[in-house]
Each structure stands twice: as C-alpha cells, then as structure tokens.
Amino acid sequence: MSTPAPAGFRGVFALGGRALPVHGFLARLPAALCPIGTLLLINERDGIGDAGTVAAALWLGQALGGPVIGRLADRRGHRPVLLVACVANAVVLLALVAAVLGGLPLAARLALAVAAGLTAAQVGPLARARWARLAGEDKALVGAALSFDTTLDEVGFMVGPALAGILAVTVHPASALVLAATLGLVFGTLFALHPTAPGPMGQVGAAARGDVRLWSPGLALLFLVAVLQGAAWSGANTGVNALAVAVGSPGAAGLVWAAMAVTSSVAGFVTVARPGTAGLTVRLRRTIAAQALLTLPLLAVSGLWGAAFAVAGIGLAVAPHLIALFGLVERAGPARRMGEAMTLAGSGLIIGQALAAAATGPLAAAYGYRAAFAVSCTAAAASAGLAWAAADKVLGPALTPVPVPGLSPGSSSPPAPSPDRTPSWRPK
C-alpha cells in the first residue's frame, strides 16, 4: 500500500524541493517592482502625468502578453519560453531606464513600457500551473500548492513596493527597474531550468487548438471575477494615495497599502496550514462576500491610521479569495492549456486595475478620495453578487464532489478526472 502524500507545507516542499519556491519567489518580484519602479523613476524626472501614462502602458502590455506567453509555454514547454522571455524582458527594462534617463520622447518610453509588459515572464501564473501538474490528481495537494504559491505572490507584493521605495531614496530612482531586470534574468532562468519545468502539453499548432477548448462558462465567470477584484484593489489604492496627498503625507501611501499585503500574507499561510473542508466554490463565495463587507469601512475613513486599519481588514480576505479563485481556474481550465488559463486570470486582475485606475484618478481629483473608495466598494459588491448568483450554476456542475471513502458527505472531495483533465507530465 502506497504511503499517503504529506499535507500542507510538507507536501508542497516534497513536490518540488526547497529551491523551487525560492527561485519562483525571486523571479516574480519584478512583477511587483516594475509598476512602482516605473512610477518612481518617471515621476522624479517628468511628473506624475507621464509616470501614470507609462505605468498604464506597462500594465496594458502585461495584460495582452500574459495569455500569449501562457499559450506558448503550454505548447513549447516552460523552459524555452521562459528563457527567451527573461532575457528579452531584462533587455527591454534596461532600455526603458536608458530612454527615461536619456530624455527620449514620451512615445518611445510608451513603446518600451508596452514591450516590457509583453515580455514579462509570467512566473506567477506559470508557477501555479507547474504546481498543479506536480500535484497531479491529488486535489488536496493541488489546493495546498496553489494556496502556498498565491501567498508567495502576496508576500512579493508586500516586499516589492517597499523595496522599490527604499532603493529610490537610498540609491537612485532607476534602481528598482535595474533590480527587476537582474532578478528576472537570474532567477527567472533558474526557475526555467529547474527539473520540474514541464515540457509541451499535447500537440502543437492548429490540432491542439481544435482539440482542447480554452474558454468555458466557468473560466469566463472566473475571469470576470478577477477583473472586478482588480478594480476593487485599484479603487482602494487610488483612494489611499489621494487621502495621503490630502493630509499632506503622500509618501505614507505605500506604507498604508502594505498593511493589506501583511494581513493577506498571514491569511494565506493560515489557509495553507489549515485549509478546512469547504469546497472551492463555497470558499470563493464566502471570501468574496467577506471582502465586500470589509471594504465598506473605507467609506468612513478620514485619516491615514483609519485607512491602514481598513485596508488591513480587507487583506484578511484577499489571499483566501485568490486561493479559491486560482484553485477554481485549475479545475475549470483544460490541463493542456493550464498555463494559458492561469495567465488569463492574471490578466483579468491587471485589466481590472488598469480600468479602475483610469476611472478613479479623475474621480478622486474632482470629488475627493471617498469617490475612489466608493468605486472599490462597488466593484467588491458586484464581484460578490456575481459569485453568489452564478457560481453554483456555472461552476457547480463541473466541480461537484464525488464520494471518496473516508470523507464525510459534506467534505470537499475532488471531481473524478476526465481524460482532458489528466496531466500528461509527471515529475520523476
């Protein structure tokens, strides 16, 4: 009789060793460093108007390029796609720094920012796809691995902005982008060359496209939830920045926002250690509802301390919500296109942030920071309403648990794998 796989953190580390999470974490830090690094560098030289425009171009590139890189990684294997992307992204980021410092026209900086987004290696989504394939059909282990990896994202988005700010003050405003290029090149390469990197998933070319359909009602619903989630973050972030300016402490906005990343990271690690027995659809609805309720105190905020406590409260639901979201993406997406499905969800988050930033900036300028907070609350409420109204109907039939000996009827047992859902790669 085979020995059951260890659960929680022990099970995750047993899958890929201790080097894989380290490489994955450091390789994805550029995703957190680049937006704030771009803002800091260009704001220092050309003002917030140009800085916001160039940062938005970088976001646009990431949103468009993410699914393309995910698709290529599924068809060609993670290793060659990541190696090319890491080198190309490092070169483009350094070119962007040179363009800003050299005073090139805005059009040139916008083109390089879009290129930097297009070539971003998408380590976070591809890492989640890799963990899912490593865990195979053990859905409890898949859940633990995806929970752990999503929490690494939260830690990265806590460390990245703080590190970028410190480097801008102590070294040079361009240092965050230079560090991002270096980390992406070195640790992105190590992540790509790690023995767990999967090869091509199935056929290449038109046959694969006709064989395995990416979009499904479930994945479309999860994409919309991701867009609304990104909008909720962006509205809150814009409101915090507008509040910090209003009270005369613009530099404190990053520290206030870091409070969310701290509580979210803690909640994520707790979820890995004690995942509970509720199914993923139930967890998605509960965490979205909790986040919508926890967002409401933003409307009563009048100072930075109040904002810090409010966003820290929101953070308690963020990582558990994302863990459930990406866990459902793993169930709803076809195994042979898992990298593309994960990057699609990541692009949804970016699109939501970009759209909300474009709307909340002028609103906050015209009506004050509470207008931005109202957008955040509206997006969170809409996400909760969508999940509660449609999750069971759209996701339920595909994700209905099947009885497993030894589990109680109310527990979250995995669905029986279909031929399309069986990964074609296994670690040796």
Helices and strands as residue ranges (DSSP letters): H 8-16, H 19-46, H 48-76, H 78-101, H 106-118, H 123-135, H 139-170, H 175-193, H 206-211, H 217-246, G 250-252, H 253-273, H 280-295, G 296-300, H 304-332, G 335-337, H 338-367, H 369-399, G 419-421
